[in-house]
Amino acid sequence: MKNTNHPTIRPKIHPGARSEIKAHIIREGLTMQELVATLAEKYGWSDSVSNFSAKLSRDSIRYHEVVELADILGYRIVWQKKEGD
């Protein structure tokens, strides 16, 4: 039986991530509708712009979704070790 006494802990995305994601969309010359349609076609996302906007507003976008989003925009997520650490 699942213990329901403890709330689910969901890490928040970086506070500036919403603005950064939107800036990349604009920089690539895409509309939100075009982006969402491409995400739906390639990765099976919902084709609703309002659902996508809500994910960004609620900070509920998942890591794998960010990776897929970056792919559509022509980027990849790279983990780079900080120098001096």
Secondary structure, 3 states (H helix, E strand, C coil): CCCCCCCCCCCCCCCCHHHHHHHHHHHCCCCHHHHHHHHHHHHCCCCCHHHHHHHHHHCCCCHHHHHHHHHHHCCCCCCCCCCCC
